[in-house]
Each structure stands twice: as structure tokens, then as C-alpha cells.
Amino acid sequence: MAQLTCQDLSVGYEGKAVLQDLNFSVRSGDCLCIVGENGAGKSTLMKTILGLQPPIRGKVLTGNGLRPNEIGYLPQQTQVQKDFPASVWEIVLSGCQGRCGRRPFYRRAEKQLAEHTLEKLHISPLARRCYRELSGGQQQRVLLARALCATRSMLLLDEPTAGLDPKATAELYQLIARLNHQDGITVIMISHDLTAALDAASHILHIGQTVFFGTVDAYRTSPEGRLFAARKGGAAQ
């Protein structure tokens, strides 16, 4: 059974669609990478899936035990957010807010989850550090930890390696792969790095003049994959 299904989905702003009639589904344990040219509507689609903006037409359905408020989200950072003056611990723990219901405080279980997540992402030593003092790679791990605290089974990541150096990029992709393969977390990730996307993904959603959805192997031989790879330097070969 699919965890997430988009049926005849059109997304955009102020009633004007930038993407129309999308149909795809994501099963538990999949890693779906969304690729395409800048401005194609990838981030708009992700915000619609999250319920941050309504669809123009069509539906976003969840299943297999997934609730819409149980999806972890790592958005693109703005410069203002990178300068946020909170501690690492405060940011990671805030990912548990959805578990608190109407309670204005965190219970031991939420604090233990935050501690466990810090350990899992190897950032426990940073817990008392100020977020604004961290490197870009460290900040992304903190935000990934926050997203993990918000979910039991699905992560949505909007270009999680944007602006990172090659070493931090490789480490973050390895971490995401471990969460997907070993922990069984379903991942939907927008990526501008086609090579990394093809290495990480089980499925590809290509958004452009035409739309492709299918397995990585099928995408490599598709017209969309071949054309996009040629523009990116042959990564689909």
C-alpha cells in the first residue's frame, strides 16, 4: 500500500498552475528524488504535499499509517534562518512539538527522542552550541535531526546539500542513505545533483516540459533522463 499518492494533482499559486495532472505514488521505504530545471515547480510540489499550500486541483492522499502531520520536513534555508540564535538542543527538540498535542511542555519521552536523534546523527557534542556558530554541514545535520523528531516514517528534503562543500555534501548523502536503507525511513528529496540523485534514489520524478515517474533504471533510458543528463554532463549514463 502506498504511503503517499498524488492523484491528478495540479499545483501553483493564486490559481495559476505551474504543474498539472501529476500522478505518482510512494511506498514505504522508497527514496524518490525529484529532479528538473530551476523554476519547474519542484518546491511548490513539495509544499503542496506538506499541506503548506492547497492544490489547485487533484488530491494528495496518505496511507499505510502515515498521517499528514507526521512528515518530517527539511526546507531550503534562508540567510536569516542560518543566523538563528537558538541552541542545537532547542532546535532539535522543537521537532517534537507535533507529538505534544495541546501540552505546552515536553515530556521525558520527547526529550529522550531528541537525545537519541542527536546521537544517531553524531551531533550530541553540539547540543549546547549556538546554531548560528555551526558550519553549513553541521547546521544541516541539526535540521535533519529536527525533521526526524517530527516523523516516524517519512522525510521530505528540499535540496538538503545546497551550499555545502563537497565533503559535507557526501557525508549528508551518506547519512540520508543510511536513514533510508537501514532505518526504513521513506525519503522524498529534491536534488539539483543528478549523479547523487541517481545513486541515492529508488525512483525518479522528473519535472519539466514533460513529466517522468518511474524507477532509476527506467529513467536512465527514458527521453527525459537522456536529455537532462546531457545538459548535466552525462550523469545518467
C-alpha positions, 0 to 999 in steps of 0.5 A, spaced: 500 500 500 502 506 498 504 511 503 503 517 499 499 518 492 498 524 488 492 523 484 491 528 478 494 533 482 495 540 479 499 545 483 501 553 483 499 559 486 493 564 486 490 559 481 495 559 476 498 552 475 505 551 474 504 543 474 498 539 472 495 532 472 501 529 476 500 522 478 505 518 482 505 514 488 510 512 494 511 506 498 514 505 504 521 505 504 522 508 497 527 514 496 524 518 490 528 524 488 525 529 484 529 532 479 528 538 473 530 545 471 530 551 476 523 554 476 519 547 474 515 547 480 519 542 484 518 546 491 511 548 490 510 540 489 513 539 495 509 544 499 503 542 496 504 535 499 506 538 506 499 541 506 503 548 506 499 550 500 492 547 497 492 544 490 489 547 485 486 541 483 487 533 484 488 530 491 494 528 495 492 522 499 496 518 505 496 511 507 499 505 510 499 509 517 502 515 515 498 521 517 499 528 514 502 531 520 507 526 521 512 528 515 518 530 517 520 536 513 527 539 511 526 546 507 531 550 503 534 555 508 534 562 508 540 567 510 536 569 516 534 562 518 542 560 518 543 566 523 538 563 528 540 564 535 537 558 538 541 552 541 542 545 537 538 542 543 532 547 542 532 546 535 532 539 535 527 538 540 522 543 537 521 537 532 517 534 537 512 539 538 507 535 533 507 529 538 505 534 544 498 535 542 495 541 546 501 540 552 505 546 552 511 542 555 515 536 553 515 530 556 521 525 558 519 521 552 520 527 547 526 529 550 529 522 550 527 522 542 531 528 541 537 525 545 537 519 541 536 523 534 542 527 536 546 521 537 544 517 531 546 523 527 553 524 531 551 531 533 550 530 541 557 534 542 553 540 539 547 540 543 549 546 547 552 550 541 549 556 538 546 554 531 548 560 528 556 558 530 555 551 526 558 550 519 553 549 513 554 541 514 553 541 521 547 546 521 544 541 516 545 535 520 541 539 526 535 540 521 535 533 519 535 531 526 529 536 527 525 533 521 526 526 524 523 528 531 517 530 527 516 523 523 516 516 524 516 514 517 517 519 512 522 525 510 521 530 505 528 534 503 528 540 499 535 540 496 538 538 503 546 539 500 545 546 497 551 550 499 555 545 502 562 543 500 563 537 497 565 533 503 559 535 507 555 534 501 557 526 501 557 525 508 549 528 508 548 523 502 551 518 506 547 519 512 540 520 508 542 513 505 543 510 511 536 513 514 533 510 508 536 503 507 537 501 514 532 505 518 526 504 513 525 511 513 521 513 506 525 519 503 522 524 498 528 529 496 529 534 491 536 534 488 539 539 483 545 533 483 543 528 478 549 523 479 547 523 487 540 523 485 541 517 481 545 513 486 541 515 492 534 514 489 529 508 488 525 512 483 525 518 479 520 524 478 522 528 473 519 535 472 519 539 466 516 540 459 514 533 460 513 529 466 517 522 468 515 517 474 518 511 474 524 507 477 532 509 476 533 504 471 527 506 467 529 513 467 536 512 465 533 510 458 527 514 458 527 521 453 527 525 459 533 522 463 537 522 456 536 529 455 537 532 462 543 528 463 546 531 457 545 538 459 548 535 466 554 532 463 552 525 462 550 523 469 545 518 467 549 514 463 
